Amino acid sequence: MSTPYSKDEIAALQDKARRHLWLHFTRMSSYAGNEVPVIVRGEGQYVYDQHGKRYLDGLAGLFVSQIGHGRTEVAEAGARQASQLAYFPLWSYAHPQAIELADRLAALAPGDLNRVFFTTSGSEAVESAWKLAKQYFKAIGQHSRYKVLSRAIAYHGTSMGALAITGLPGIKEPYEPLPPGGVRVPNTNFYRAPSFVAADLTEFGVWAADEIERAILREGEDTVAAVFLEPLQNSGGCFPPPPGYFQRVREICDKYGVLLVSDEVICAFGRLGYYFGSERYGYQPDIITFAKGVTSGYAPLGGMLVTDRLMEPFASGQTTFLHGITFAGHPVSCAVAMANLDVMEKEDLLGNVRANQGAFRATLDKLNDLPIVGDVRGDGYFYGIELVKDKATRTTFDDDESERLLRGFLSHALFDAGLICRADDRGDPVIQLSPPLTCTQEHFDEMEQILRSVLTEAWTRI
Ligand SMILES: Cc1ncc(COP(=O)(O)O)c(C=O)c1O
């Protein structure tokens, strides 16, 4: 037990939270009669709540805390930077921390992704990539290219542009009309593949990639600016790319002069055992968007890495990328990112993921003996477990059942059992795991045991 807050402190926090705090993507009414979970401290792979209760952080916060919690050397790097120079913008000026980090990221990134434009978040990174694609094509005389393709159920952020790229109808509807140009293509959920390609993973991948070509031709090849794809799609419950998928997508993008944007807000910085997810799957993007793991959450930072070719129209003459964000590339965040990368390097955390990813998969695969577990899928330290009503027919839950199962039981039960993970039904119902990269077998076992007991109980309640 870590030192808990006193009863009075807890009551005061709950009262203030209920009256004044607005939680993100949260049905606030559900806390009217329930305690708001308050996390007060983190150490390694664990976090602690206001009562001193410990939880295994199976989601790295929100796919963020790659190096784990409580790293004082990273916190101190931020504090040192705040004393030296807390803030200066990247509008016309530079500071050493942004320069050094840009240089380091360019060296780590595949191919000639040599230029870094910083943001503060993933949504801003995605927004920036779309704006750059549009302006780039105007600058080279291809004025009609503005559309973006992305996959069904994929999440790319919440600002209006990023939301237009996001493929989740439910979270877009209240904000329509969104900026025009977002076009959907199929994702790579092999578990739910259409029957005519369901027998062969490679064939399914070729079909899913060729759907991108068909969408480009349908929309008009001179109107499409970019395709936004995550290396391994998060939303929907971790869809890895089939073999050859990205190679075929790259060919299609080259054939039609469309930019390939690898949205690596989750998949970069070790999540899949490499600095970049595109490296793991062997493809070369034109733009990589990143955020989250670049600082492991010790300060907010995002950005995009772009190729020399995309920078060319902006490197000479009078063309300016007319875009900027006050806190982007914040000196404290850049200093923290450098310290975070130092930890990853010193402790070979990418090597840890590569060495233990097989054990993680094997441990989660044990859950396949439960009747409610339909599919266990993912790569690296990033997994989704799809829940089904009937394993043999792969029948999923209807909306009411899903509501009762996920919101009514699983989310609370997993938390109460001491595991932070995500129960999500924006696609079919899934549980997602994305633990700190420092995790080893003991943590995999703890996740498996908690999931086994809670999912067994869930089955009796259906
Ligand atoms: C692939 C992807 N893109 C963009 C975003 C948006 O990032 P942020 O929440 O930092 O704006 C996310 C967030 O989870 C993401 O997973």
The ligand as a MOL file (V3000), in Angstrom:
LIG
                    3D

  0  0  0     0  0            999 V3000
M  V30 BEGIN CTAB
M  V30 COUNTS 16 16 0 0 0
M  V30 BEGIN ATOM
M  V30 1 C -3.4350 6.6990 -34.2570 0
M  V30 2 C -3.7970 7.9300 -33.4910 0
M  V30 3 N -3.7690 9.1190 -34.1120 0
M  V30 4 C -4.0750 10.2530 -33.4590 0
M  V30 5 C -4.4470 10.2430 -32.1250 0
M  V30 6 C -4.7890 11.5200 -31.4220 0
M  V30 7 O -3.8220 11.8150 -30.4790 0
M  V30 8 P -4.1140 12.8860 -29.2930 0
M  V30 9 O -5.0830 12.2570 -28.3730 0
M  V30 10 O -2.7500 13.0930 -28.6920 0
M  V30 11 O -4.6240 14.1150 -29.9490 0
M  V30 12 C -4.4780 9.0290 -31.4460 0
M  V30 13 C -4.8630 8.9770 -30.0210 0
M  V30 14 O -5.0150 7.9480 -29.4240 0
M  V30 15 C -4.1600 7.8350 -32.1410 0
M  V30 16 O -4.2050 6.6400 -31.5370 0
M  V30 END ATOM
M  V30 BEGIN BOND
M  V30 1 1 1 2
M  V30 2 1 2 3
M  V30 3 2 2 15
M  V30 4 2 3 4
M  V30 5 1 4 5
M  V30 6 1 5 6
M  V30 7 2 5 12
M  V30 8 1 6 7
M  V30 9 1 7 8
M  V30 10 2 8 9
M  V30 11 1 8 10
M  V30 12 1 8 11
M  V30 13 1 12 13
M  V30 14 1 12 15
M  V30 15 2 13 14
M  V30 16 1 15 16
M  V30 END BOND
M  V30 END CTAB
M  END
